[in-house]
Amino acid sequence: MELTSKDLRVIELMKQYERQDLEFNLKEFHNLIDTLLYLNETLRLEKTQIQSWQKYSETLLFKFSLHALTLHDILSGMTLKSTYFPKELNGAKVVDISSAKVVLRSQIETLLMYHHIYVNPSDDDEKQLKYHAWIYSALLQRSKFPAATEQGKAQKSKDQEEIVKIKLIIQSLTSFKKLSQKQQTALIDTGSGKLFNHWATILRETGFTEKHAISIMYTYLSMYAHSEGLSAIQLNSGMFKYEKNKGDANLDLHTSKLLVCLMISAIVKLFKPVEEKFKTLDENLQTDIQFYNKLALSARH
């Protein structure tokens, strides 16, 4: 059977991964982030009408993209400069691998929150509940901070008005009425940004089971973010040296690349103008995104 151009491209992608070439992978990664932002811009150019509760979907997407760009910059390496140790440090190139892992964890959480609100719910009513619970809880949190300045007091007053408004919206939703009485009371009184879900639950609902590579990676990355013992045990002076075939850096980059393609897939499914724009991309680029998206989902059960 003759291989199609798509088949040949997938084979090429698999060979590229085996090369473990950090500089090459960084270029590919940056192009995918650029593509995500380009596709999202379609919504503005096409003047796509979005619902009020979709307002912060773009904010989350930008937050996600900035995490990815920051990761790109970290893994590109930085050149050291020191007044006190010019011979030992000046000109040395290092990779802050531990910070890269903290950023990657934040990127995963941003993807998860995007899916939690805008992708995973079964209908728009539930999407509205998750969105409003997220914002309502944040405003409740902010209202507890003291305000000493006139600007702070004015913001506090605005927040209180918004809290009252959102509370009425939440209470009118069918999905809110399906919550237990205890949950309804807790949400209104104290808030729950993830609507009584833990990250483990959102991982599972997004399709990442406990044994999925991304779930395992998330647990591992959390140890770095919380400065647990493993984050020190895993590091040594050699870990920071810049190398094109650095395994840890390439693995983090590969994981982030899969996340970017998952986000592209999400907005392609959510917005028709983005889907149409996606079809105009270079054929190889479309294949790359579809392949990495499938790879990211391949361990789903």
KEKOLNU-884446 format. One line per 4 residues: their letters; for each residue x, y, z of N, C-alpha, C, O. Coordinates in steps of 0.1 Angstrom, whole numbers, padded with zeros to 4 digits. Atoms other than C-alpha are relative to their C-alpha. Layout:
N
a = X/Y/Z/X/Y/Z/X/Y/Z/X/Y/Z | ... $
***
This chain:
301
melt = 0008/-0012/0000/0000/0000/0000/0009/0013/0000/0018/0014/0008 | -0008/-0012/0001/0014/0034/-0010/-0004/0010/0011/-0015/0012/0015 | 0002/-0010/-0011/0019/0059/0018/-0004/0013/-0005/0000/0018/-0015 | 0004/-0014/0003/0001/0092/0017/0010/0010/0005/0019/0007/0013 $
skdl = -0009/-0011/-0005/0018/0125/0022/-0002/0002/0015/0008/0006/0022 | 0002/-0001/-0014/0002/0126/0056/0007/-0011/0008/0013/-0008/0018 | -0007/0011/-0007/0016/0092/0065/0015/0003/0000/0022/0001/0011 | -0014/-0003/0000/0051/0103/0054/0003/0011/0010/0014/0011/0016 $
rvie = -0003/-0011/-0010/0048/0135/0075/0000/-0005/0014/0008/-0001/0022 | 0000/0005/-0014/0039/0115/0106/0013/-0008/0003/0018/-0007/0014 | -0012/0008/-0001/0069/0092/0100/0012/0010/0003/0020/0008/0011 | -0011/-0011/-0002/0091/0124/0098/-0001/0006/0014/0009/0008/0020 $
lmkq = 0002/-0005/-0013/0076/0137/0130/0006/-0009/0011/0012/-0005/0020 | -0005/0010/-0009/0085/0105/0148/0015/0000/0000/0021/-0002/0011 | -0014/-0001/0001/0120/0107/0136/0006/0012/0006/0016/0012/0013 | -0004/-0012/-0006/0123/0143/0147/0000/-0001/0015/0010/0004/0021 $
yerq = 0000/0001/-0014/0113/0134/0182/0012/-0008/0005/0017/-0005/0016 | -0011/0008/-0004/0139/0107/0184/0014/0007/-0001/0023/0003/0006 | -0012/-0008/0001/0166/0133/0175/0004/0007/0013/0015/0009/0015 | -0002/-0007/-0013/0162/0150/0209/0009/0012/-0002/0018/0015/0005 $
dlef = -0007/-0012/0003/0175/0182/0193/-0008/0012/0006/-0018/0016/0001 | 0007/-0010/-0007/0165/0210/0217/-0002/0013/-0008/-0013/0018/-0008 | 0001/-0012/0008/0172/0239/0193/-0010/-0002/-0011/-0018/0007/-0013 | 0010/0002/0011/0151/0223/0165/-0014/-0001/0007/-0023/0005/0001 $
nlke = 0013/0001/-0007/0123/0214/0190/-0005/0014/0004/-0017/0016/0004 | 0004/-0013/-0004/0123/0250/0203/-0007/0008/-0012/-0016/0015/-0010 | 0005/-0006/0011/0117/0263/0168/-0014/-0005/-0004/-0023/0003/-0007 | 0013/0006/0003/0089/0239/0161/-0011/0004/0011/-0022/0008/0007 $
fhnl = 0008/-0004/-0011/0074/0247/0195/-0005/0014/-0001/-0017/0017/0000 | 0004/-0015/0002/0074/0285/0189/-0010/0001/-0011/-0019/0009/-0010 | 0009/-0001/0011/0057/0280/0156/-0014/-0005/0004/-0024/0001/-0001 | 0013/0005/-0004/0029/0260/0172/-0007/0010/0010/-0019/0012/0009 $
idtl = 0005/-0010/-0009/0024/0287/0199/-0005/0012/-0009/-0016/0017/-0007 | 0004/-0011/0010/0023/0314/0171/-0012/-0004/-0007/-0021/0005/-0010 | 0012/0005/0007/-0003/0293/0153/-0012/0001/0009/-0023/0005/0004 | 0011/-0001/-0010/-0025/0291/0184/-0005/0015/0001/-0017/0017/0000 $
lyln = 0003/-0014/-0001/-0024/0329/0187/-0006/0005/-0013/-0016/0013/-0013 | 0005/-0004/0013/-0030/0334/0150/-0014/-0005/-0002/-0023/0002/-0007 | 0013/0006/0002/-0060/0311/0150/-0010/0007/0009/-0022/0010/0005 | 0009/-0007/-0009/-0075/0328/0181/-0003/0014/-0005/-0014/0019/-0003 $
etlr = 0002/-0013/0005/-0071/0362/0164/-0012/0000/-0010/-0017/0011/-0013 | 0011/0001/0010/-0097/0350/0138/-0013/0005/0007/-0021/0011/0000 | 0012/-0004/-0007/-0124/0357/0164/-0002/0015/0000/-0013/0020/-0002 | 0001/-0015/0001/-0116/0394/0164/-0001/0004/-0014/-0010/0013/-0017 $
lekt = 0000/-0004/0014/-0110/0397/0127/-0014/-0003/-0006/-0019/0005/-0014 | 0013/0004/0006/-0143/0379/0119/-0011/0006/0009/-0023/0004/0006 | 0010/-0006/-0009/-0161/0399/0147/-0010/-0010/0005/-0022/-0008/0005 | 0008/0011/-0005/-0173/0367/0162/-0008/0004/0012/-0001/0008/0022 $
qiqs = 0007/-0003/-0012/-0201/0372/0187/0001/-0012/0010/0000/-0023/0007 | -0002/0010/-0011/-0194/0354/0220/-0010/0004/0011/-0014/0015/0013 | 0009/-0002/-0012/-0216/0349/0251/0008/0008/0011/0020/0008/0011 | -0007/-0008/-0010/-0209/0371/0281/0009/-0009/0009/0019/-0005/0014 $
wqky = -0008/0009/-0008/-0197/0340/0300/0012/-0006/-0007/0020/-0013/-0001 | -0012/0005/0007/-0171/0333/0273/0010/0011/0000/0021/0010/-0006 | -0009/-0012/0000/-0155/0367/0280/0015/-0003/0004/0024/0002/-0002 | -0014/0002/-0005/-0125/0353/0299/0006/-0012/-0006/0017/-0017/-0002 $
setl = -0006/0012/0007/-0119/0323/0276/0013/0005/-0007/0023/-0003/-0007 | -0012/-0005/0007/-0095/0345/0256/0011/0004/0010/0023/0002/0007 | -0010/-0003/-0010/-0078/0357/0288/0007/-0013/0005/0019/-0013/0006 | -0006/0012/-0003/-0072/0321/0298/0009/-0005/-0011/0020/-0010/-0008 $
lfkf = -0008/0005/0012/-0059/0313/0263/0013/0008/0000/0024/0003/-0003 | -0013/-0009/0000/-0034/0343/0265/0009/-0004/0012/0021/-0005/0010 | -0008/0004/-0011/-0023/0332/0300/0007/-0013/-0003/0019/-0015/0000 | -0005/0012/0005/-0018/0297/0286/0012/0002/-0009/0023/-0004/-0008 $
slha = -0010/-0002/0011/0002/0310/0256/0012/0007/0006/0024/0004/0002 | -0012/-0007/-0006/0024/0333/0278/0008/-0010/0008/0020/-0009/0009 | -0008/0010/-0007/0033/0303/0300/0008/-0008/-0010/0020/-0011/-0007 | -0007/0007/0010/0043/0285/0268/0012/0008/-0005/0023/0002/-0007 $
ltlh = -0011/-0009/0005/0064/0314/0256/0011/0002/0010/0023/0002/0007 | -0009/0000/-0011/0080/0317/0290/0009/-0012/0001/0021/-0012/0003 | -0007/0013/0000/0089/0280/0289/0010/0000/-0011/0021/-0005/-0010 | -0009/0000/0011/0104/0285/0255/0012/0008/0003/0023/0004/0000 $
dils = -0012/-0008/-0003/0126/0313/0267/0009/-0006/0011/0021/-0005/0009 | -0008/0006/-0010/0137/0294/0298/0009/-0011/-0006/0020/-0012/-0004 | -0007/0011/0006/0146/0263/0278/0010/0004/-0011/0018/-0004/-0016 | -0010/-0005/0010/0164/0284/0252/0013/0003/0007/0024/0005/0000 $
gmtl = -0013/-0002/-0008/0190/0290/0280/0002/0015/0002/-0002/0023/-0006 | -0004/-0013/-0002/0204/0321/0295/0015/0001/0003/0021/-0009/0008 | -0014/-0001/-0001/0239/0334/0295/0003/0008/0013/-0002/0019/0016 | -0004/-0005/-0014/0254/0341/0330/0010/0012/-0001/0018/0012/-0010 $
ksty = -0009/-0011/-0001/0272/0373/0339/0002/0003/0015/-0008/0005/0022 | -0002/-0003/-0015/0288/0380/0373/0012/0009/0001/0023/0008/-0005 | -0011/-0009/-0004/0309/0408/0387/0010/-0007/0009/0022/-0004/0009 | -0009/0006/-0010/0323/0385/0414/0007/-0013/-0005/0017/-0016/0000 $
fpke = -0006/0013/0005/0330/0353/0394/0001/0001/-0015/-0005/-0007/-0022 | -0001/-0002/0015/0339/0366/0359/0005/-0012/-0007/0000/-0016/-0018 | -0006/0012/0007/0361/0336/0350/-0008/-0012/0001/-0009/-0020/-0009 | 0007/0012/-0002/0339/0310/0364/-0014/0000/-0007/-0019/-0010/-0012 $
lnga = 0014/-0001/0005/0305/0323/0352/-0003/0007/-0013/-0012/0004/-0020 | 0003/-0008/0012/0307/0349/0325/0000/-0008/-0013/0010/-0015/-0016 | 0001/0006/0013/0295/0336/0292/-0005/-0014/0001/-0008/-0021/-0009 | 0005/0014/-0001/0283/0302/0306/-0015/0000/-0003/-0022/0009/0002 $
kvvd = 0015/0001/0004/0249/0291/0292/-0006/-0011/0009/-0001/-0022/0009 | 0007/0010/-0009/0225/0274/0316/-0015/0000/-0003/-0020/0009/-0010 | 0015/0001/0001/0189/0262/0316/-0006/-0001/0014/-0002/-0011/0021 | 0006/0000/-0013/0168/0269/0347/-0011/-0011/0000/-0023/-0008/-0001 $
issa = 0009/0012/0002/0152/0234/0345/-0011/0000/0011/-0022/-0004/0008 | 0010/0001/-0011/0134/0237/0379/-0011/0011/-0002/-0022/0008/0000 | 0010/-0010/0003/0117/0270/0370/-0009/-0004/-0012/-0021/-0001/-0013 | 0007/0005/0012/0107/0254/0336/-0011/-0009/0005/-0022/-0008/-0001 $
kvvl = 0010/0010/-0005/0089/0227/0355/-0012/0007/0008/-0023/0003/0007 | 0010/-0007/-0007/0070/0252/0377/-0009/0007/-0010/-0022/0007/-0009 | 0008/-0006/0010/0058/0271/0346/-0008/-0010/-0008/-0020/-0008/-0011 | 0008/0010/0007/0048/0239/0328/-0012/-0005/0009/-0022/-0007/0003 $
rsqi = 0011/0003/-0008/0027/0230/0358/-0011/0010/-0001/-0023/0006/-0002 | 0010/-0010/0001/0009/0263/0356/-0007/0000/-0013/-0019/0002/-0014 | 0006/0001/0013/0004/0258/0319/-0010/-0012/0000/-0021/-0010/-0006 | 0010/0011/-0001/-0013/0224/0326/-0012/0004/0007/-0023/0001/0003 $
etll = 0012/-0004/-0008/-0036/0240/0352/-0008/0010/-0008/-0020/0010/-0007 | 0008/-0010/0008/-0046/0268/0328/-0007/-0008/-0011/-0019/-0005/-0013 | 0007/0008/0010/-0054/0242/0301/-0012/-0007/0007/-0023/-0008/0001 | 0010/0007/-0007/-0074/0222/0327/-0012/0009/0004/-0024/0005/0002 $
myhh = 0011/-0009/-0004/-0094/0253/0339/-0008/0004/-0013/-0020/0006/-0012 | 0007/-0003/0013/-0102/0262/0302/-0009/-0011/-0003/-0021/-0009/-0007 | 0008/0011/0003/-0115/0227/0297/-0011/-0002/0010/-0023/-0005/0006 | 0010/0001/-0010/-0133/0227/0330/-0012/0009/-0002/-0024/0005/0000 $
iyvn = 0011/-0010/0002/-0153/0258/0321/-0006/-0001/-0014/-0018/-0001/-0016 | 0005/-0002/0014/-0156/0258/0283/-0001/-0013/-0009/-0007/-0013/-0019 | -0001/0012/0009/-0150/0222/0270/-0008/-0012/0006/-0016/-0018/0000 | 0005/0012/-0006/-0160/0195/0295/-0015/0000/0003/-0021/-0010/0002 $
psdd = 0015/0000/-0003/-0196/0207/0305/-0008/-0006/-0012/-0005/-0004/-0023 | 0008/0006/0010/-0224/0189/0287/-0009/0010/-0007/-0014/0008/-0018 | 0009/-0010/0007/-0244/0221/0279/0004/0014/0005/0013/0016/0014 | -0004/-0014/-0003/-0242/0259/0280/-0004/0004/0014/0003/0013/0020 $
dekq = 0004/-0003/-0013/-0261/0261/0313/0011/-0004/0010/0014/0004/0019 | -0010/0004/-0009/-0234/0241/0331/0013/0008/-0002/0020/0011/0007 | -0011/-0009/0003/-0207/0262/0313/-0001/0013/0008/0008/0018/0013 | 0003/-0013/-0007/-0223/0293/0327/0002/-0001/0015/0008/0008/0022 $
lkyh = -0002/0003/-0014/-0224/0278/0362/0015/0000/0004/0019/0006/0014 | -0014/0001/-0003/-0187/0269/0361/0007/0013/-0001/0016/0017/0007 | -0007/-0013/0002/-0177/0303/0347/-0004/0009/0011/0005/0016/0017 | 0004/-0009/-0010/-0198/0323/0372/0005/-0004/0014/0008/0005/0022 $
awiy = -0005/0005/-0012/-0187/0301/0401/0015/0004/0002/0020/0008/0012 | -0014/-0003/0001/-0151/0308/0391/0002/0015/0003/0011/0018/0011 | -0001/-0015/-0002/-0155/0346/0389/-0006/0004/0014/0001/0012/0021 | 0007/-0003/-0013/-0179/0348/0419/0010/-0003/0012/0011/0005/0021 $
sall = -0009/0004/-0010/-0154/0329/0441/0012/0009/0001/0017/0012/0012 | -0012/-0010/0001/-0125/0352/0430/-0004/0013/0007/0004/0019/0014 | 0004/-0013/-0006/-0145/0383/0439/-0003/-0001/0015/0001/0008/0022 | 0002/0002/-0014/-0155/0369/0473/0014/0000/0007/0016/0005/0018 $
qrsk = -0013/0000/-0005/-0118/0362/0479/0006/0014/0001/0012/0018/0012 | -0005/-0014/0000/-0108/0397/0469/-0007/0009/0010/0000/0018/0015 | 0008/-0008/-0009/-0135/0412/0491/0006/-0001/0014/0003/0008/0023 | -0005/0002/-0014/-0117/0398/0522/0013/0008/0002/0018/0009/0014 $
fpaa = -0013/-0008/-0002/-0085/0419/0515/-0004/0014/0005/-0013/0020/0000 | 0003/-0014/-0005/-0084/0452/0534/0003/0010/-0011/0012/0009/-0019 | -0001/-0011/0009/-0088/0484/0514/0003/0013/0007/-0006/0017/0014 | -0003/-0013/-0007/-0070/0515/0527/-0001/0012/-0009/-0004/0023/-0004 $
teqg = 0000/-0011/0010/-0068/0537/0496/-0015/0002/-0005/-0023/-0006/-0004 | 0013/-0004/0006/-0098/0555/0480/-0002/-0009/-0012/-0014/-0014/-0015 | 0001/0009/0012/-0091/0534/0448/-0004/-0014/0005/-0013/-0020/-0002 | 0003/0014/-0005/-0092/0502/0468/-0014/-0001/0006/-0021/-0011/0003 $
kaqk = 0013/0000/-0006/-0124/0512/0486/-0011/0000/-0012/-0021/-0006/-0011 | 0009/-0001/0012/-0141/0521/0452/-0001/-0014/-0007/-0012/-0018/-0011 | 0000/0013/0006/-0130/0487/0438/-0008/-0010/0008/-0015/-0018/0003 | 0007/0008/-0010/-0144/0470/0469/-0015/0001/-0002/-0023/-0008/-0002 $
skdq = 0015/-0003/0002/-0178/0487/0463/-0005/-0006/-0013/-0015/-0012/-0014 | 0004/0006/0013/-0178/0477/0426/-0001/-0015/0001/-0010/-0021/-0005 | 0000/0015/-0001/-0169/0441/0435/-0013/-0005/0007/-0019/-0015/0003 | 0012/0004/-0008/-0198/0440/0460/-0012/0000/-0009/-0021/-0009/-0008 $
eeiv = 0011/-0001/0009/-0222/0451/0433/0000/-0012/-0010/-0010/-0018/-0013 | -0002/0011/0009/-0208/0425/0409/-0004/-0014/0007/-0010/-0022/0001 | 0003/0012/-0008/-0211/0398/0436/-0015/-0003/0001/-0020/-0014/-0001 | 0015/0001/-0001/-0248/0405/0441/-0006/-0004/-0014/-0015/-0012/-0014 $
kikl = 0005/0003/0014/-0254/0404/0403/0003/-0014/-0004/-0006/-0021/-0009 | -0004/0014/0004/-0235/0371/0397/-0008/-0010/0009/-0012/-0020/0004 | 0007/0009/-0009/-0252/0355/0428/-0014/-0003/-0006/-0019/-0014/-0006 | 0013/0002/0006/-0286/0361/0411/0000/-0008/-0013/-0009/-0017/-0015 $
iiqs = -0001/0009/0012/-0274/0346/0378/0002/-0014/0004/-0004/-0023/-0002 | -0003/0013/-0004/-0260/0316/0395/-0013/-0007/0005/-0015/-0019/0002 | 0012/0006/-0006/-0292/0309/0415/-0011/-0002/-0010/-0020/-0010/-0008 | 0011/0002/0010/-0313/0311/0383/0004/-0012/-0010/-0005/-0016/-0017 $
ltsf = -0004/0010/0009/-0293/0284/0365/-0005/-0014/0004/-0005/-0018/0016 | 0005/0014/-0002/-0307/0248/0361/0010/-0008/0007/0008/-0016/0016 | -0011/0008/-0005/-0273/0233/0368/0003/0003/0015/0007/-0006/0022 | -0002/-0004/-0014/-0271/0252/0401/-0011/-0007/0009/-0008/-0012/0020 $
kkls = 0011/0006/-0007/-0305/0238/0412/0002/-0015/0001/-0004/-0022/0010 | -0003/0014/0000/-0291/0203/0405/0010/-0004/0011/0012/-0015/0015 | -0010/0003/-0011/-0264/0207/0432/-0008/-0003/0013/-0019/0000/0014 | 0006/0003/-0013/-0271/0194/0467/-0002/0013/0007/0004/0023/0004 $
qkqq = 0003/-0012/-0008/-0285/0219/0492/0012/0005/0007/0015/0017/0008 | -0013/-0003/-0007/-0252/0218/0510/0010/0007/-0009/0016/0017/-0005 | -0009/-0006/0009/-0233/0226/0479/-0005/0014/-0005/0003/0024/-0006 | 0006/-0013/0004/-0257/0254/0469/0004/0011/0011/0008/0022/0007 $
tali = -0003/-0009/-0011/-0252/0270/0503/0014/0004/0001/0018/0016/0003 | -0015/-0002/-0001/-0214/0266/0503/0004/0009/-0011/0013/0018/-0009 | -0004/-0008/0012/-0211/0281/0468/-0004/0015/0002/0004/0024/0000 | 0005/-0014/-0002/-0232/0312/0477/0007/0007/0011/0011/0018/0011 $
dtgs = -0006/-0006/-0012/-0217/0317/0511/0015/0002/0000/0020/0013/0004 | -0015/-0001/0000/-0180/0310/0506/0007/-0001/-0014/0018/0002/-0015 | -0006/0002/0013/-0175/0302/0469/0007/-0013/-0002/0011/-0019/0008 | -0008/0012/0003/-0158/0274/0451/0004/0002/-0015/-0003/-0001/-0024 $
gklf = -0004/-0004/0013/-0137/0284/0421/0000/-0012/-0010/-0002/-0010/-0022 | 0000/0012/0009/-0134/0248/0407/-0013/-0008/0002/-0014/-0019/-0002 | 0013/0006/-0003/-0170/0240/0418/0001/-0013/0006/-0004/-0023/0001 | -0001/0012/-0008/-0161/0215/0444/0008/-0011/-0006/0007/-0023/-0002 $
nhwa = -0009/0010/0006/-0136/0197/0422/0014/0002/0004/0019/0014/0006 | -0014/-0001/-0002/-0100/0190/0429/0007/-0001/-0014/0000/-0005/-0024 | -0006/0001/0013/-0074/0191/0401/0000/-0014/-0005/-0001/-0016/-0017 | 0000/0014/0005/-0073/0153/0400/-0014/-0003/-0007/-0014/-0011/-0017 $
tilr = 0014/0002/0006/-0111/0153/0392/0000/0007/-0014/-0005/0001/-0023 | 0000/-0007/0013/-0106/0179/0364/0009/-0007/-0010/0006/-0007/-0022 | -0009/0008/0009/-0077/0159/0350/-0008/-0011/-0006/-0007/-0014/-0018 | 0008/0011/0004/-0100/0129/0349/-0011/0004/-0010/-0013/-0003/-0020 $
etgf = 0011/-0005/0008/-0129/0148/0334/0005/0005/-0014/-0002/0004/-0024 | -0006/-0004/0013/-0106/0162/0307/0005/-0012/-0008/0009/-0010/-0020 | -0004/0012/0007/-0096/0127/0298/0013/-0006/0004/0018/-0016/-0001 | -0013/0004/-0005/-0064/0123/0317/-0002/-0009/0013/-0003/-0004/0024 $
tekh = 0002/0009/-0011/-0068/0092/0339/0013/0000/0009/0023/0006/0006 | -0010/-0001/-0010/-0046/0086/0369/0014/-0005/-0006/0024/0000/-0002 | -0012/0005/0006/-0021/0066/0348/0004/0007/-0013/0014/0003/-0020 | -0003/-0007/0012/-0021/0090/0319/0013/0008/0002/0016/0012/0013 $
aisi = -0013/-0006/-0001/0013/0105/0311/-0001/0014/0005/0008/0019/0013 | 0001/-0014/-0005/0001/0141/0317/-0004/0000/0014/0000/0009/0021 | 0004/0000/-0014/-0015/0132/0350/0012/-0004/0009/0015/0003/0019 | -0013/0004/-0007/0018/0115/0361/0009/0012/0000/0015/0015/0010 $
myty = -0009/-0011/0001/0037/0145/0349/-0005/0012/0009/0004/0018/0015 | 0005/-0010/-0009/0014/0169/0368/0004/-0002/0014/0008/0007/0021 | -0003/0003/-0014/0020/0151/0401/0015/0003/0002/0019/0008/0012 | -0015/-0002/-0001/0058/0152/0394/0003/0015/0000/0012/0019/0008 $
lsmy = -0003/-0015/0001/0058/0189/0385/-0005/0007/0013/0001/0017/0017 | 0005/-0006/-0012/0038/0197/0416/0010/0000/0012/0011/0008/0020 | -0011/0001/-0010/0067/0185/0437/0010/0011/-0001/0016/0015/0009 | -0009/-0011/0002/0089/0211/0421/-0006/0013/0005/0000/0022/0011 $
ahse = 0007/-0013/-0003/0063/0239/0426/-0001/0002/0015/0000/0013/0020 | 0001/-0001/-0015/0060/0230/0463/0013/-0002/0007/0013/-0003/0019 | -0014/0002/-0006/0098/0226/0468/0001/-0012/0009/0007/-0011/0020 | -0002/0012/-0008/0094/0191/0481/0014/-0006/-0002/0021/-0002/-0011 $
glsa = -0014/0006/0000/0125/0169/0487/0004/-0004/-0013/0016/-0003/-0017 | -0004/0005/0013/0124/0154/0453/0005/0010/-0009/0014/0008/-0018 | -0005/-0011/0008/0129/0188/0437/0015/0003/0002/0022/0008/-0006 | -0014/-0002/-0004/0163/0189/0455/0008/-0012/-0004/0019/-0011/-0009 $
iqln = -0007/0012/0003/0172/0153/0450/0003/-0002/-0015/0014/-0006/-0019 | -0001/0002/0014/0166/0154/0413/0011/0010/-0006/0015/0008/-0018 | -0008/-0010/0006/0188/0185/0408/0015/-0002/0005/0018/-0006/0016 | -0014/-0001/-0003/0226/0188/0407/0006/0010/-0010/-0001/0015/-0019 $
sgmf = -0006/-0011/0008/0250/0213/0391/-0001/-0003/-0015/-0002/0006/-0023 | 0000/0004/0014/0251/0193/0359/-0014/0002/-0007/-0015/0003/-0019 | 0013/-0001/0005/0213/0196/0355/-0002/0014/-0007/-0011/0015/-0016 | 0002/-0013/0005/0216/0233/0347/0008/0003/-0013/0005/0014/-0020 $
kyek = -0009/-0002/0012/0242/0230/0319/-0009/-0001/-0013/-0016/-0010/-0015 | 0007/0000/0013/0228/0239/0284/0006/-0011/-0009/0018/-0011/-0012 | -0004/0010/0009/0229/0209/0261/-0011/-0003/-0010/-0023/-0003/-0006 | 0010/0002/0010/0211/0203/0228/-0008/-0013/0002/-0020/-0013/-0002 $
nkgd = 0007/0012/-0001/0202/0168/0237/-0004/-0003/0015/-0006/-0014/0019 | 0003/0001/-0014/0193/0175/0273/-0014/-0007/0001/-0024/-0001/-0003 | 0013/0008/-0001/0166/0148/0281/-0011/0007/0007/-0022/0007/0002 | 0011/-0007/-0008/0147/0167/0308/-0006/0011/-0007/-0018/0013/-0007 $
anld = 0005/-0012/0007/0144/0199/0288/-0008/-0004/-0012/-0019/0001/-0014 | 0007/0005/0012/0133/0180/0257/-0014/-0006/0004/-0024/-0005/-0003 | 0012/0006/-0005/0107/0161/0277/-0010/0011/0004/-0022/0010/0001 | 0009/-0010/-0004/0092/0192/0293/-0005/0008/-0013/-0017/0011/-0013 $
lhts = 0004/-0007/0012/0092/0209/0259/-0010/-0008/-0008/-0020/-0003/-0013 | 0009/0009/0007/0075/0179/0243/-0014/0000/0007/-0024/0000/0000 | 0013/0000/-0007/0048/0179/0270/-0008/0013/-0003/-0020/0013/-0005 | 0006/-0013/0003/0041/0216/0265/-0005/0001/-0014/-0015/0007/-0016 $
kllv = 0004/0000/0014/0039/0211/0228/-0013/-0007/-0002/-0022/-0003/-0009 | 0012/0007/0000/0012/0185/0233/-0012/0008/0005/-0023/0008/0000 | 0010/-0008/-0006/-0007/0209/0255/-0004/0011/-0010/-0016/0014/-0011 | 0003/-0011/0009/-0005/0237/0229/-0009/-0006/-0011/-0019/0001/-0015 $
clmi = 0009/0006/0010/-0020/0213/0203/-0013/-0004/0005/-0023/-0003/-0003 | 0013/0003/-0006/-0047/0203/0227/-0009/0013/0000/-0021/0013/-0002 | 0007/-0013/-0001/-0056/0240/0231/-0005/0004/-0014/-0016/0010/-0016 | 0004/-0003/0014/-0056/0245/0193/-0013/-0008/-0003/-0022/-0003/-0009 $
saiv = 0012/0009/0003/-0080/0215/0190/-0012/0005/0007/-0023/0004/0001 | 0011/-0005/-0008/-0102/0230/0217/-0007/0012/-0007/-0019/0012/-0008 | 0006/-0012/0006/-0107/0264/0200/-0005/-0003/-0014/-0015/0004/-0019 | 0005/0004/0013/-0111/0247/0166/-0014/-0006/0001/-0023/-0003/-0007 $
klfk = 0014/0006/-0002/-0141/0227/0180/-0010/0010/0005/-0022/0009/0002 | 0010/-0009/-0006/-0156/0256/0199/-0005/0011/-0009/-0016/0016/-0008 | 0003/-0011/0008/-0155/0283/0173/0001/-0003/-0015/0012/-0007/-0020 | 0001/0003/0015/-0166/0278/0136/0010/0008/-0008/0017/0003/-0016 $
pvee = -0009/-0008/0007/-0145/0307/0123/0015/-0005/0001/0023/-0005/-0008 | -0013/0005/-0003/-0114/0292/0139/0002/-0013/-0008/0013/-0016/-0013 | -0001/0013/0008/-0122/0258/0123/0003/0003/-0014/0011/-0004/-0021 | -0002/-0003/0014/-0124/0274/0089/0014/0005/-0003/0020/0002/-0013 $
kfkt = -0014/-0006/0002/-0091/0293/0094/0010/-0011/0001/0020/-0011/-0006 | -0010/0012/-0002/-0074/0260/0106/0001/-0007/-0014/0012/-0012/-0017 | 0000/0007/0013/-0083/0245/0072/0009/0007/-0010/0012/0000/-0020 | -0008/-0008/0010/-0063/0272/0054/0015/-0001/0004/0023/0004/-0004 $
lden = -0014/0002/-0004/-0031/0263/0073/0008/-0009/-0010/0001/-0017/-0017 | -0008/0009/0008/-0002/0246/0055/-0004/-0014/0004/-0006/-0018/0015 | 0005/0014/-0002/-0011/0209/0051/0009/-0007/0010/0004/-0015/0018 | -0009/0007/-0010/0020/0197/0070/-0003/0005/0014/-0002/-0003/0024 $
lqtd = 0003/-0006/-0013/0012/0221/0099/-0013/-0006/0005/-0013/-0009/0017 | 0013/0007/-0005/-0024/0207/0101/0003/-0014/0004/-0002/-0018/0015 | -0003/0014/-0003/-0010/0172/0101/0008/-0001/0013/0005/-0009/0022 | -0008/0000/-0013/0015/0181/0129/-0009/0002/0012/-0008/-0005/0022 $
iqfy = 0009/-0003/-0011/-0012/0196/0151/-0009/-0012/0003/-0011/-0016/0014 | 0008/0012/-0002/-0035/0166/0145/0007/-0012/0006/0001/-0019/0014 | -0008/0011/-0005/-0008/0141/0152/0004/0002/0015/0002/-0007/0022 | -0004/-0003/-0014/0004/0158/0184/-0013/0000/0009/-0012/-0005/0021 $
nkla = 0012/0000/-0007/-0032/0162/0195/-0004/-0015/0003/-0008/-0018/0014 | 0004/0014/-0001/-0039/0125/0189/0010/-0007/0010/0006/-0016/0018 | -0010/0006/-0009/-0006/0116/0207/-0003/0004/0015/-0002/-0004/0024 | 0003/-0005/-0013/-0017/0137/0237/-0012/-0008/0006/-0013/-0010/0018 $
lsar = 0012/0007/-0005/-0050/0118/0239/0001/-0015/0000/-0008/-0022/0005 | -0001/0014/0002/-0037/0084/0231/0000/-0009/0012/-0004/-0021/0011 | 0000/0008/-0012/-0034/0073/0267/-0014/0001/0008/-0015/-0004/0019 | 0014/-0001/-0007/-0071/0081/0275/-0006/-0014/0001/-0004/-0022/-0008 $
h = 0008/0012/-0002/-0092/0053/0289/-0014/0003/0002/-0022/-0007/0004 $
***
